[in-house]
Amino acid sequence: MKQKLFIAVAGLAALVGLFYLIPPTNLQQDQVEIIPDSEMKLPTKATIETTKGTIAVELYLDSAPKTVRNFADKVNSGFYDNLTFHRVEDWVIQGGDPEGNGTGGGEIATELSDRPFQEGSLGVARGPNINISNDAQFFITKTEALWLNNQYTNFGRVTAGMDVVESIEVGDKIISITFG
């Protein structure tokens, strides 16, 4: 019995070893195109379809390129589709939380700029550490919010649909986000 088990284990080990020695034939380095960030065509405009209507935004690629890229990656994957706005106050709406309660999302480095938070600014939520922002949750200011200046990533502004922003209530959905 021990001899058969030893033969089986030795055979499996040889097979696994052989697997590591065989080069993959379907992946060739000259077929992989790596595009540097500097050459990526990132969007400068987005349309947020909500249950209350459409919000058009301009994205600040010049002052928040990593945030715009992260946002674009999430949009392109359908991440925001059917998520809710979980926070609505007299000065702000906030959504994009996969948990739907303000606790979800990962981390991304904060990108501070001199852009002021005015009515319609598009910002990134964060916790107590100014250097780390949430990689999923975003907010739109309904009024000027100067206390956010140089404290939060400001990565865009509303160009049309502030009436929709004003009408959003807790639980309203982001149907989809598209670029163009």
C-alpha positions as CSV (number, residue, x, y, z in Angstrom):
1,M,0.0,0.0,0.0
2,K,2.8,2.4,1.0
3,Q,4.7,1.6,-2.2
4,K,1.6,2.3,-4.4
5,L,1.0,5.6,-2.6
6,F,4.7,6.5,-3.1
7,I,4.5,5.7,-6.8
8,A,1.3,7.8,-7.2
9,V,2.8,10.8,-5.3
10,A,6.0,10.5,-7.3
11,G,4.1,10.4,-10.6
12,L,2.0,13.4,-9.6
13,A,5.1,15.3,-8.6
14,A,6.7,14.5,-12.0
15,L,3.6,15.6,-13.8
16,V,3.5,18.9,-11.9
17,G,7.3,19.4,-12.6
18,L,6.7,18.8,-16.3
19,F,3.9,21.3,-16.3
20,Y,6.3,24.0,-15.0
21,L,8.8,23.1,-17.7
22,I,6.5,23.5,-20.7
23,P,6.4,27.1,-21.9
24,P,3.0,28.5,-22.6
25,T,2.3,28.6,-26.3
26,N,-0.7,30.8,-26.3
27,L,0.9,33.8,-24.6
28,Q,3.8,35.4,-26.5
29,Q,5.4,38.6,-25.2
30,D,5.4,40.2,-28.6
31,Q,1.6,39.8,-28.7
32,V,0.9,41.8,-25.5
33,E,0.5,45.5,-26.0
34,I,1.2,47.5,-22.9
35,I,0.0,51.1,-23.1
36,P,1.6,53.6,-20.8
37,D,-0.7,55.9,-18.7
38,S,0.7,58.9,-20.7
39,E,-0.7,57.4,-23.9
40,M,-4.1,56.2,-22.6
41,K,-7.1,57.9,-24.0
42,L,-9.0,58.7,-20.9
43,P,-12.4,60.3,-21.0
44,T,-13.0,64.0,-20.3
45,K,-16.8,63.8,-20.3
46,A,-19.3,61.4,-18.7
47,T,-23.0,61.0,-18.5
48,I,-24.6,59.7,-15.3
49,E,-28.0,58.2,-15.9
50,T,-30.1,58.1,-12.7
51,T,-33.6,57.2,-11.8
52,K,-34.3,60.9,-11.6
53,G,-32.7,61.9,-15.0
54,T,-29.3,62.7,-16.6
55,I,-26.3,64.4,-15.2
56,A,-23.5,65.4,-17.6
57,V,-20.0,65.9,-16.1
58,E,-16.6,67.2,-17.3
59,L,-13.7,65.2,-15.8
60,Y,-10.4,66.9,-14.7
61,L,-7.9,64.7,-16.4
62,D,-5.2,67.4,-15.9
63,S,-5.5,67.6,-12.1
64,A,-6.7,64.2,-11.1
65,P,-5.4,61.7,-13.8
66,K,-5.3,58.6,-11.5
67,T,-8.7,59.3,-10.1
68,V,-10.2,59.7,-13.6
69,R,-8.5,56.5,-14.8
70,N,-9.9,54.6,-11.7
71,F,-13.3,56.1,-12.4
72,A,-13.1,55.1,-16.1
73,D,-12.0,51.6,-15.2
74,K,-15.0,51.2,-12.9
75,V,-17.4,52.7,-15.4
76,N,-16.1,50.5,-18.2
77,S,-16.6,47.4,-16.0
78,G,-20.2,48.3,-15.1
79,F,-19.3,48.7,-11.5
80,Y,-21.6,51.7,-10.8
81,D,-24.6,50.2,-12.6
82,N,-27.6,50.1,-10.3
83,L,-25.8,51.3,-7.2
84,T,-27.6,53.9,-5.1
85,F,-27.0,57.3,-3.7
86,H,-26.7,56.6,0.0
87,R,-26.1,60.1,1.3
88,V,-28.1,63.2,0.5
89,E,-27.7,66.4,2.4
90,D,-28.6,70.0,1.7
91,W,-25.1,70.6,0.2
92,V,-24.1,67.2,-1.3
93,I,-25.2,63.8,-2.8
94,Q,-23.0,60.8,-2.6
95,G,-23.1,57.4,-4.3
96,G,-21.0,54.6,-5.7
97,D,-20.7,52.6,-2.6
98,P,-21.0,48.8,-3.4
99,E,-22.4,48.3,0.1
100,G,-24.9,51.0,-0.2
101,N,-24.3,52.5,3.2
102,G,-21.1,54.5,3.1
103,T,-18.8,51.7,4.2
104,G,-17.8,50.1,0.9
105,G,-15.0,50.6,-1.6
106,G,-11.3,50.3,-1.6
107,E,-8.4,52.8,-1.5
108,I,-6.8,55.2,-3.9
109,A,-4.3,58.0,-3.3
110,T,-5.8,61.4,-2.8
111,E,-5.0,63.9,-5.6
112,L,-5.2,67.4,-4.2
113,S,-5.4,70.4,-6.5
114,D,-6.2,74.1,-6.4
115,R,-9.6,73.6,-8.0
116,P,-12.2,74.9,-5.6
117,F,-15.3,72.9,-4.7
118,Q,-18.1,74.9,-6.2
119,E,-21.7,74.0,-6.9
120,G,-21.6,70.9,-9.1
121,S,-18.1,69.8,-8.2
122,L,-17.4,66.1,-8.5
123,G,-15.3,64.8,-5.6
124,V,-14.0,61.5,-4.0
125,A,-15.1,60.4,-0.5
126,R,-12.4,59.7,2.0
127,G,-11.9,58.8,5.7
128,P,-9.8,60.6,8.3
129,N,-6.4,60.1,6.4
130,I,-6.1,62.9,3.8
131,N,-3.7,60.8,1.7
132,I,-6.1,57.9,1.2
133,S,-9.5,58.3,-0.6
134,N,-12.2,55.8,-1.4
135,D,-11.8,54.2,-4.8
136,A,-15.5,53.8,-5.4
137,Q,-17.6,56.5,-3.7
138,F,-18.0,59.9,-5.3
139,F,-20.0,63.0,-4.4
140,I,-21.5,66.0,-6.2
141,T,-21.7,69.3,-4.3
142,K,-25.1,71.1,-4.5
143,T,-23.6,74.3,-3.2
144,E,-20.2,75.9,-2.9
145,A,-18.2,73.8,-0.3
146,L,-14.9,75.7,0.3
147,W,-14.1,73.7,3.4
148,L,-13.3,70.7,1.1
149,N,-10.7,72.7,-0.9
150,N,-7.2,71.1,-0.7
151,Q,-8.8,68.3,1.5
152,Y,-10.5,66.1,-1.1
153,T,-9.9,65.1,-4.7
154,N,-11.9,67.3,-7.0
155,F,-12.0,65.4,-10.3
156,G,-14.8,67.1,-12.3
157,R,-17.9,69.3,-12.5
158,V,-21.5,69.1,-13.6
159,T,-22.0,70.7,-17.0
160,A,-25.8,69.9,-17.2
161,G,-28.3,68.3,-14.9
162,M,-28.0,70.3,-11.7
163,D,-31.8,70.1,-11.4
164,V,-31.4,66.3,-11.4
165,V,-28.7,66.6,-8.7
166,E,-31.0,68.7,-6.6
167,S,-33.8,66.1,-7.0
168,I,-31.8,63.0,-5.9
169,E,-33.0,61.3,-2.7
170,V,-31.4,58.6,-0.6
171,G,-32.0,55.3,-2.5
172,D,-32.2,56.8,-6.0
173,K,-30.1,54.7,-8.4
174,I,-27.2,55.2,-10.7
175,I,-28.6,53.4,-13.7
176,S,-25.4,53.6,-15.7
177,I,-22.5,55.9,-16.5
178,T,-21.1,56.3,-20.0
179,F,-18.4,58.4,-21.7
180,G,-18.7,60.8,-24.6
